[in-house]
Amino acid sequence: MNNGPETKPKSRNSKFIPFFLILLIAVSIGLAIRHYFTKQQVIPHQGGLEVYFSKGDSSNSDSSLEKILILKLNLATEKIDAALYQLKSKQVTDTLIKAHKNGINVQVMTENE
C-alpha cells in the first residue's frame, strides 16, 4: 500500500550535478587563493621616448614647448639624451648645464649650422 506520491529513485545525474558544482567552487577558490598569494613580478620603468614638435620660432622664452622641455629636463635623475634641431634657448641650455653639474649624464645632438 502506498498512500503518498511515488518517489523515484535518484538518478546518477542528480548526484553528479551537486558534486560537480562543489568541485567547481573548490577549484575556483583554490585559483583565487593562488592568485592572491602569487608575487607579481614588477618590471622597473626603463624611461621613455617623448617627441615634441613646434610650429614656429621656439626661441621665445614664453613658448609652452620650452616650458615643457625645461620641466622634463628638471625631472631627470640619471641621464638626458636629447636630439634637437636647434638649441637657441638660454634657459634650456642653462638647464642642461645645471643637470650636468649635478652629475646627470647629458648628451645633446643638434643640426650643424
N, CA, C and O atoms as a GROMACS GRO file, in nm:
protein
  452
    1MET      N    1   0.082  -0.117   0.000
    1MET     CA    2   0.000   0.000   0.000
    1MET      C    3   0.086   0.124   0.000
    1MET      O    4   0.183   0.139   0.074
    2ASN      N    5   0.046   0.207  -0.084
    2ASN     CA    6   0.122   0.330  -0.099
    2ASN      C    7   0.025   0.446  -0.089
    2ASN      O    8  -0.055   0.468  -0.180
    3ASN      N    9   0.032   0.519   0.020
    3ASN     CA   10  -0.060   0.629   0.042
    3ASN      C   11  -0.010   0.761  -0.016
    3ASN      O   12  -0.092   0.849  -0.045
    4GLY      N   13   0.115   0.777  -0.032
    4GLY     CA   14   0.171   0.904  -0.078
    4GLY      C   15   0.216   0.896  -0.222
    4GLY      O   16   0.206   0.792  -0.286
    5PRO      N   17   0.263   1.006  -0.271
    5PRO     CA   18   0.312   1.005  -0.408
    5PRO      C   19   0.436   0.918  -0.419
    5PRO      O   20   0.514   0.903  -0.326
    6GLU      N   21   0.448   0.862  -0.534
    6GLU     CA   22   0.563   0.774  -0.555
    6GLU      C   23   0.691   0.856  -0.566
    6GLU      O   24   0.693   0.960  -0.632
    7THR      N   25   0.794   0.809  -0.502
    7THR     CA   26   0.924   0.875  -0.513
    7THR      C   27   1.011   0.791  -0.604
    7THR      O   28   1.025   0.670  -0.588
    8LYS      N   29   1.068   0.860  -0.699
    8LYS     CA   30   1.154   0.791  -0.793
    8LYS      C   31   1.293   0.782  -0.732
    8LYS      O   32   1.336   0.872  -0.660
    9PRO      N   33   1.361   0.675  -0.758
    9PRO     CA   34   1.499   0.667  -0.709
    9PRO      C   35   1.583   0.773  -0.780
    9PRO      O   36   1.564   0.800  -0.899
   10LYS      N   37   1.675   0.833  -0.706
   10LYS     CA   38   1.759   0.938  -0.763
   10LYS      C   39   1.849   0.879  -0.870
   10LYS      O   40   1.911   0.775  -0.852
   11SER      N   41   1.852   0.950  -0.979
   11SER     CA   42   1.936   0.903  -1.088
   11SER      C   43   2.080   0.942  -1.062
   11SER      O   44   2.110   1.021  -0.972
   12ARG      N   45   2.166   0.887  -1.139
   12ARG     CA   46   2.308   0.915  -1.126
   12ARG      C   47   2.338   1.062  -1.157
   12ARG      O   48   2.426   1.122  -1.096
   13ASN      N   49   2.264   1.122  -1.252
   13ASN     CA   50   2.283   1.262  -1.288
   13ASN      C   51   2.247   1.356  -1.174
   13ASN      O   52   2.311   1.459  -1.157
   14SER      N   53   2.147   1.323  -1.098
   14SER     CA   54   2.106   1.412  -0.988
   14SER      C   55   2.211   1.416  -0.877
   14SER      O   56   2.217   1.513  -0.803
   15LYS      N   57   2.293   1.313  -0.864
   15LYS     CA   58   2.402   1.314  -0.767
   15LYS      C   59   2.526   1.383  -0.825
   15LYS      O   60   2.606   1.439  -0.751
   16PHE      N   61   2.540   1.377  -0.954
   16PHE     CA   62   2.659   1.432  -1.020
   16PHE      C   63   2.658   1.585  -1.020
   16PHE      O   64   2.764   1.646  -1.002
   17ILE      N   65   2.544   1.647  -1.040
   17ILE     CA   66   2.537   1.793  -1.051
   17ILE      C   67   2.582   1.862  -0.922
   17ILE      O   68   2.665   1.953  -0.931
   18PRO      N   69   2.533   1.826  -0.803
   18PRO     CA   70   2.584   1.891  -0.682
   18PRO      C   71   2.733   1.866  -0.661
   18PRO      O   72   2.807   1.956  -0.620
   19PHE      N   73   2.778   1.745  -0.690
   19PHE     CA   74   2.921   1.715  -0.677
   19PHE      C   75   3.002   1.803  -0.772
   19PHE      O   76   3.106   1.857  -0.733
   20PHE      N   77   2.956   1.817  -0.895
   20PHE     CA   78   3.026   1.899  -0.993
   20PHE      C   79   3.029   2.046  -0.949
   20PHE      O   80   3.133   2.111  -0.965
   21LEU      N   81   2.920   2.098  -0.896
   21LEU     CA   82   2.917   2.237  -0.851
   21LEU      C   83   3.012   2.259  -0.734
   21LEU      O   84   3.082   2.360  -0.729
   22ILE      N   85   3.016   2.166  -0.641
   22ILE     CA   86   3.108   2.178  -0.526
   22ILE      C   87   3.252   2.173  -0.575
   22ILE      O   88   3.336   2.249  -0.527
   23LEU      N   89   3.280   2.084  -0.668
   23LEU     CA   90   3.415   2.074  -0.723
   23LEU      C   91   3.453   2.204  -0.796
   23LEU      O   92   3.566   2.252  -0.781
   24LEU      N   93   3.362   2.259  -0.872
   24LEU     CA   94   3.387   2.383  -0.944
   24LEU      C   95   3.414   2.498  -0.848
   24LEU      O   96   3.504   2.579  -0.871
   25ILE      N   97   3.338   2.507  -0.742
   25ILE     CA   98   3.359   2.612  -0.641
   25ILE      C   99   3.493   2.594  -0.572
   25ILE      O  100   3.565   2.692  -0.550
   26ALA      N  101   3.529   2.471  -0.539
   26ALA     CA  102   3.657   2.445  -0.472
   26ALA      C  103   3.774   2.483  -0.562
   26ALA      O  104   3.871   2.543  -0.515
   27VAL      N  105   3.767   2.450  -0.689
   27VAL     CA  106   3.874   2.485  -0.783
   27VAL      C  107   3.883   2.637  -0.798
   27VAL      O  108   3.992   2.692  -0.802
   28SER      N  109   3.769   2.704  -0.805
   28SER     CA  110   3.768   2.850  -0.816
   28SER      C  111   3.832   2.916  -0.695
   28SER      O  112   3.910   3.010  -0.708
   29ILE      N  113   3.799   2.867  -0.577
   29ILE     CA  114   3.859   2.921  -0.454
   29ILE      C  115   4.009   2.895  -0.453
   29ILE      O  116   4.087   2.983  -0.415
   30GLY      N  117   4.049   2.777  -0.494
   30GLY     CA  118   4.191   2.745  -0.499
   30GLY      C  119   4.267   2.836  -0.594
   30GLY      O  120   4.377   2.882  -0.561
   31LEU      N  121   4.211   2.862  -0.710
   31LEU     CA  122   4.276   2.952  -0.806
   31LEU      C  123   4.281   3.095  -0.753
   31LEU      O  124   4.380   3.165  -0.774
   32ALA      N  125   4.176   3.137  -0.685
   32ALA     CA  126   4.174   3.272  -0.628
   32ALA      C  127   4.282   3.286  -0.521
   32ALA      O  128   4.351   3.387  -0.515
   33ILE      N  129   4.296   3.185  -0.436
   33ILE     CA  130   4.399   3.188  -0.332
   33ILE      C  131   4.538   3.188  -0.395
   33ILE      O  132   4.626   3.261  -0.351
   34ARG      N  133   4.556   3.106  -0.495
   34ARG     CA  134   4.686   3.101  -0.564
   34ARG      C  135   4.720   3.236  -0.626
   34ARG      O  136   4.833   3.283  -0.616
   35HIS      N  137   4.622   3.298  -0.688
   35HIS     CA  138   4.644   3.430  -0.749
   35HIS      C  139   4.676   3.534  -0.643
   35HIS      O  140   4.762   3.620  -0.664
   36TYR      N  141   4.609   3.528  -0.530
   36TYR     CA  142   4.628   3.625  -0.424
   36TYR      C  143   4.768   3.615  -0.364
   36TYR      O  144   4.830   3.718  -0.336
   37PHE      N  145   4.818   3.495  -0.346
   37PHE     CA  146   4.947   3.476  -0.280
   37PHE      C  147   5.066   3.473  -0.377
   37PHE      O  148   5.181   3.473  -0.333
   38THR      N  149   5.039   3.470  -0.505
   38THR     CA  150   5.148   3.470  -0.602
   38THR      C  151   5.206   3.610  -0.611
   38THR      O  152   5.133   3.707  -0.632
   39LYS      N  153   5.336   3.620  -0.593
   39LYS     CA  154   5.400   3.750  -0.603
   39LYS      C  155   5.409   3.789  -0.750
   39LYS      O  156   5.454   3.712  -0.834
   40GLN      N  157   5.365   3.909  -0.778
   40GLN     CA  158   5.372   3.958  -0.914
   40GLN      C  159   5.509   4.021  -0.937
   40GLN      O  160   5.560   4.095  -0.853
   41GLN      N  161   5.566   3.991  -1.052
   41GLN     CA  162   5.696   4.046  -1.086
   41GLN      C  163   5.677   4.188  -1.136
   41GLN      O  164   5.601   4.212  -1.230
   42VAL      N  165   5.746   4.280  -1.074
   42VAL     CA  166   5.737   4.420  -1.113
   42VAL      C  167   5.855   4.452  -1.204
   42VAL      O  168   5.970   4.432  -1.167
   43ILE      N  169   5.824   4.501  -1.322
   43ILE     CA  170   5.929   4.538  -1.416
   43ILE      C  171   5.959   4.686  -1.394
   43ILE      O  172   5.869   4.770  -1.405
   44PRO      N  173   6.085   4.720  -1.363
   44PRO     CA  174   6.116   4.860  -1.339
   44PRO      C  175   6.099   4.944  -1.464
   44PRO      O  176   6.118   4.898  -1.576
   45HIS      N  177   6.062   5.069  -1.442
   45HIS     CA  178   6.043   5.162  -1.553
   45HIS      C  179   6.177   5.190  -1.619
   45HIS      O  180   6.274   5.226  -1.551
   46GLN      N  181   6.183   5.175  -1.749
   46GLN     CA  182   6.308   5.190  -1.822
   46GLN      C  183   6.321   5.328  -1.886
   46GLN      O  184   6.411   5.349  -1.969
   47GLY      N  185   6.237   5.420  -1.851
   47GLY     CA  186   6.242   5.550  -1.916
   47GLY      C  187   6.157   5.546  -2.042
   47GLY      O  188   6.087   5.448  -2.068
   48GLY      N  189   6.164   5.649  -2.117
   48GLY     CA  190   6.082   5.651  -2.236
   48GLY      C  191   6.132   5.751  -2.336
   48GLY      O  192   6.227   5.826  -2.313
   49LEU      N  193   6.066   5.751  -2.446
   49LEU     CA  194   6.099   5.842  -2.555
   49LEU      C  195   5.980   5.934  -2.574
   49LEU      O  196   5.867   5.889  -2.594
   50GLU      N  197   6.005   6.062  -2.567
   50GLU     CA  198   5.900   6.160  -2.588
   50GLU      C  199   5.941   6.250  -2.703
   50GLU      O  200   6.056   6.296  -2.709
   51VAL      N  201   5.849   6.275  -2.792
   51VAL     CA  202   5.877   6.356  -2.911
   51VAL      C  203   5.786   6.477  -2.909
   51VAL      O  204   5.665   6.465  -2.889
   52TYR      N  205   5.844   6.595  -2.931
   52TYR     CA  206   5.768   6.719  -2.937
   52TYR      C  207   5.809   6.795  -3.062
   52TYR      O  208   5.924   6.789  -3.105
   53PHE      N  209   5.714   6.865  -3.121
   53PHE     CA  210   5.740   6.950  -3.236
   53PHE      C  211   5.685   7.088  -3.208
   53PHE      O  212   5.586   7.103  -3.136
   54SER      N  213   5.750   7.189  -3.265
   54SER     CA  214   5.698   7.325  -3.251
   54SER      C  215   5.661   7.378  -3.388
   54SER      O  216   5.718   7.337  -3.489
   55LYS      N  217   5.565   7.469  -3.391
   55LYS     CA  218   5.518   7.524  -3.519
   55LYS      C  219   5.604   7.639  -3.567
   55LYS      O  220   5.622   7.658  -3.688
   56GLY      N  221   5.657   7.714  -3.476
   56GLY     CA  222   5.728   7.835  -3.519
   56GLY      C  223   5.858   7.852  -3.446
   56GLY      O  224   5.925   7.755  -3.409
   57ASP      N  225   5.893   7.977  -3.426
   57ASP     CA  226   6.019   8.012  -3.361
   57ASP      C  227   6.011   7.975  -3.214
   57ASP      O  228   5.932   8.033  -3.138
   58SER      N  229   6.092   7.879  -3.173
   58SER     CA  230   6.089   7.834  -3.034
   58SER      C  231   6.188   7.910  -2.947
   58SER      O  232   6.209   7.873  -2.831
   59SER      N  233   6.250   8.015  -3.001
   59SER     CA  234   6.344   8.093  -2.920
   59SER      C  235   6.272   8.186  -2.824
   59SER      O  236   6.335   8.244  -2.734
   60ASN      N  237   6.142   8.201  -2.840
   60ASN     CA  238   6.062   8.283  -2.750
   60ASN      C  239   6.058   8.216  -2.613
   60ASN      O  240   6.021   8.099  -2.602
   61SER      N  241   6.096   8.288  -2.508
   61SER     CA  242   6.105   8.229  -2.375
   61SER      C  243   5.968   8.193  -2.318
   61SER      O  244   5.960   8.119  -2.220
   62ASP      N  245   5.860   8.245  -2.376
   62ASP     CA  246   5.726   8.214  -2.328
   62ASP      C  247   5.666   8.092  -2.397
   62ASP      O  248   5.550   8.058  -2.374
   63SER      N  249   5.744   8.025  -2.480
   63SER     CA  250   5.695   7.911  -2.555
   63SER      C  251   5.654   7.798  -2.460
   63SER      O  252   5.728   7.763  -2.368
   64SER      N  253   5.536   7.741  -2.483
   64SER     CA  254   5.491   7.630  -2.398
   64SER      C  255   5.578   7.507  -2.419
   64SER      O  256   5.599   7.429  -2.326
   65LEU      N  257   5.630   7.489  -2.540
   65LEU     CA  258   5.719   7.377  -2.566
   65LEU      C  259   5.847   7.390  -2.483
   65LEU      O  260   5.897   7.292  -2.428
   66GLU      N  261   5.898   7.510  -2.475
   66GLU     CA  262   6.018   7.534  -2.396
   66GLU      C  263   5.992   7.506  -2.248
   66GLU      O  264   6.077   7.448  -2.180
   67LYS      N  265   5.877   7.546  -2.199
   67LYS     CA  266   5.842   7.520  -2.059
   67LYS      C  267   5.832   7.370  -2.032
   67LYS      O  268   5.878   7.322  -1.928
   68ILE      N  269   5.771   7.297  -2.124
   68ILE     CA  270   5.760   7.152  -2.109
   68ILE      C  271   5.898   7.088  -2.109
   68ILE      O  272   5.926   7.001  -2.027
   69LEU      N  273   5.984   7.132  -2.200
   69LEU     CA  274   6.119   7.078  -2.209
   69LEU      C  275   6.198   7.103  -2.081
   69LEU      O  276   6.264   7.013  -2.030
   70ILE      N  277   6.191   7.223  -2.029
   70ILE     CA  278   6.263   7.256  -1.905
   70ILE      C  279   6.208   7.173  -1.789
   70ILE      O  280   6.284   7.125  -1.705
   71LEU      N  281   6.076   7.158  -1.783
   71LEU     CA  282   6.016   7.076  -1.678
   71LEU      C  283   6.066   6.932  -1.686
   71LEU      O  284   6.105   6.874  -1.585
   72LYS      N  285   6.067   6.875  -1.806
   72LYS     CA  286   6.114   6.737  -1.824
   72LYS      C  287   6.263   6.725  -1.791
   72LYS      O  288   6.304   6.626  -1.730
   73LEU      N  289   6.342   6.823  -1.830
   73LEU     CA  290   6.486   6.818  -1.800
   73LEU      C  291   6.510   6.823  -1.650
   73LEU      O  292   6.601   6.756  -1.600
   74ASN      N  293   6.432   6.902  -1.579
   74ASN     CA  294   6.448   6.911  -1.434
   74ASN      C  295   6.406   6.783  -1.362
   74ASN      O  296   6.445   6.762  -1.247
   75LEU      N  297   6.327   6.699  -1.426
   75LEU     CA  298   6.284   6.573  -1.365
   75LEU      C  299   6.385   6.460  -1.382
   75LEU      O  300   6.374   6.356  -1.318
   76ALA      N  301   6.484   6.481  -1.467
   76ALA     CA  302   6.583   6.376  -1.494
   76ALA      C  303   6.664   6.346  -1.369
   76ALA      O  304   6.700   6.436  -1.293
   77THR      N  305   6.692   6.217  -1.348
   77THR     CA  306   6.770   6.176  -1.231
   77THR      C  307   6.900   6.105  -1.268
   77THR      O  308   6.994   6.104  -1.188
   78GLU      N  309   6.907   6.047  -1.387
   78GLU     CA  310   7.027   5.972  -1.425
   78GLU      C  311   7.091   6.022  -1.554
   78GLU      O  312   7.211   6.046  -1.559
   79LYS      N  313   7.009   6.039  -1.659
   79LYS     CA  314   7.067   6.083  -1.785
   79LYS      C  315   6.965   6.158  -1.869
   79LYS      O  316   6.844   6.143  -1.853
   80ILE      N  317   7.019   6.239  -1.959
   80ILE     CA  318   6.937   6.313  -2.055
   80ILE      C  319   6.998   6.289  -2.193
   80ILE      O  320   7.115   6.320  -2.216
   81ASP      N  321   6.919   6.236  -2.284
   81ASP     CA  322   6.958   6.220  -2.423
   81ASP      C  323   6.862   6.306  -2.504
   81ASP      O  324   6.741   6.280  -2.504
   82ALA      N  325   6.914   6.408  -2.572
   82ALA     CA  326   6.828   6.499  -2.646
   82ALA      C  327   6.878   6.514  -2.789
   82ALA      O  328   6.998   6.530  -2.812
   83ALA      N  329   6.786   6.510  -2.883
   83ALA     CA  330   6.816   6.538  -3.023
   83ALA      C  331   6.731   6.658  -3.062
   83ALA      O  332   6.608   6.650  -3.071
   84LEU      N  333   6.798   6.771  -3.085
   84LEU     CA  334   6.729   6.896  -3.112
   84LEU      C  335   6.774   6.951  -3.246
   84LEU      O  336   6.891   6.941  -3.282
   85TYR      N  337   6.680   7.008  -3.319
   85TYR     CA  338   6.718   7.071  -3.446
   85TYR      C  339   6.801   7.195  -3.418
   85TYR      O  340   6.907   7.215  -3.478
   86GLN      N  341   6.753   7.278  -3.328
   86GLN     CA  342   6.826   7.399  -3.288
   86GLN      C  343   6.822   7.410  -3.137
   86GLN      O  344   6.728   7.365  -3.072
   87LEU      N  345   6.925   7.470  -3.083
   87LEU     CA  346   6.928   7.495  -2.939
   87LEU      C  347   6.964   7.641  -2.920
   87LEU      O  348   7.081   7.676  -2.901
   88LYS      N  349   6.862   7.726  -2.924
   88LYS     CA  350   6.883   7.870  -2.913
   88LYS      C  351   6.839   7.925  -2.777
   88LYS      O  352   6.872   8.038  -2.742
   89SER      N  353   6.766   7.847  -2.702
   89SER     CA  354   6.711   7.894  -2.574
   89SER      C  355   6.817   7.894  -2.466
   89SER      O  356   6.877   7.790  -2.436
   90LYS      N  357   6.840   8.010  -2.407
   90LYS     CA  358   6.935   8.020  -2.297
   90LYS      C  359   6.886   7.942  -2.175
   90LYS      O  360   6.965   7.881  -2.104
   91GLN      N  361   6.755   7.944  -2.151
   91GLN     CA  362   6.700   7.873  -2.035
   91GLN      C  363   6.719   7.721  -2.050
   91GLN      O  364   6.753   7.654  -1.952
   92VAL      N  365   6.696   7.668  -2.168
   92VAL     CA  366   6.715   7.524  -2.190
   92VAL      C  367   6.863   7.490  -2.177
   92VAL      O  368   6.898   7.390  -2.114
   93THR      N  369   6.949   7.572  -2.236
   93THR     CA  370   7.094   7.549  -2.225
   93THR      C  371   7.139   7.553  -2.080
   93THR      O  372   7.215   7.467  -2.036
   94ASP      N  373   7.092   7.651  -2.005
   94ASP     CA  374   7.128   7.661  -1.863
   94ASP      C  375   7.078   7.540  -1.784
   94ASP      O  376   7.146   7.492  -1.693
   95THR      N  377   6.959   7.491  -1.818
   95THR     CA  378   6.904   7.374  -1.750
   95THR      C  379   6.988   7.250  -1.779
   95THR      O  380   7.013   7.169  -1.690
   96LEU      N  381   7.033   7.235  -1.904
   96LEU     CA  382   7.119   7.121  -1.939
   96LEU      C  383   7.253   7.129  -1.867
   96LEU      O  384   7.304   7.028  -1.818
   97ILE      N  385   7.310   7.248  -1.860
   97ILE     CA  386   7.439   7.266  -1.790
   97ILE      C  387   7.422   7.237  -1.641
   97ILE      O  388   7.507   7.172  -1.580
   98LYS      N  389   7.313   7.285  -1.583
   98LYS     CA  390   7.286   7.260  -1.440
   98LYS      C  391   7.272   7.110  -1.414
   98LYS      O  392   7.323   7.059  -1.314
   99ALA      N  393   7.202   7.039  -1.503
   99ALA     CA  394   7.186   6.894  -1.487
   99ALA      C  395   7.321   6.825  -1.493
   99ALA      O  396   7.349   6.734  -1.414
  100HIS      N  397   7.406   6.867  -1.587
  100HIS     CA  398   7.540   6.808  -1.599
  100HIS      C  399   7.622   6.832  -1.472
  100HIS      O  400   7.691   6.742  -1.424
  101LYS      N  401   7.614   6.952  -1.418
  101LYS     CA  402   7.687   6.985  -1.295
  101LYS      C  403   7.635   6.905  -1.175
  101LYS      O  404   7.708   6.882  -1.078
  102ASN      N  405   7.509   6.863  -1.182
  102ASN     CA  406   7.450   6.783  -1.073
  102ASN      C  407   7.477   6.634  -1.090
  102ASN      O  408   7.421   6.552  -1.016
  103GLY      N  409   7.562   6.597  -1.186
  103GLY     CA  410   7.601   6.458  -1.202
  103GLY      C  411   7.515   6.376  -1.296
  103GLY      O  412   7.528   6.254  -1.303
  104ILE      N  413   7.428   6.442  -1.369
  104ILE     CA  414   7.343   6.371  -1.465
  104ILE      C  415   7.418   6.361  -1.597
  104ILE      O  416   7.475   6.460  -1.644
  105ASN      N  417   7.417   6.243  -1.657
  105ASN     CA  418   7.482   6.221  -1.786
  105ASN      C  419   7.398   6.290  -1.894
  105ASN      O  420   7.285   6.249  -1.920
  106VAL      N  421   7.453   6.394  -1.957
  106VAL     CA  422   7.380   6.473  -2.056
  106VAL      C  423   7.444   6.455  -2.193
  106VAL      O  424   7.564   6.476  -2.209
  107GLN      N  425   7.363   6.415  -2.291
  107GLN     CA  426   7.409   6.404  -2.430
  107GLN      C  427   7.308   6.477  -2.518
  107GLN      O  428   7.188   6.449  -2.513
  108VAL      N  429   7.358   6.571  -2.598
  108VAL     CA  430   7.271   6.651  -2.683
  108VAL      C  431   7.323   6.644  -2.826
  108VAL      O  432   7.443   6.660  -2.850
  109MET      N  433   7.233   6.621  -2.920
  109MET     CA  434   7.267   6.624  -3.062
  109MET      C  435   7.185   6.734  -3.127
  109MET      O  436   7.064   6.745  -3.105
  110THR      N  437   7.253   6.817  -3.210
  110THR     CA  438   7.183   6.923  -3.283
  110THR      C  439   7.228   6.919  -3.429
  110THR      O  440   7.327   6.854  -3.463
  111GLU      N  441   7.155   6.988  -3.514
  111GLU     CA  442   7.192   7.002  -3.655
  111GLU      C  443   7.311   7.097  -3.665
  111GLU      O  444   7.323   7.190  -3.584
  112ASN      N  445   7.397   7.076  -3.763
  112ASN     CA  446   7.506   7.170  -3.788
  112ASN      C  447   7.451   7.295  -3.854
  112ASN      O  448   7.370   7.288  -3.947
  113GLU      N  449   7.495   7.409  -3.805
  113GLU     CA  450   7.452   7.535  -3.866
  113GLU      C  451   7.573   7.616  -3.902
  113GLU      O  452   7.560   7.727  -3.955
   0.00000   0.00000   0.00000
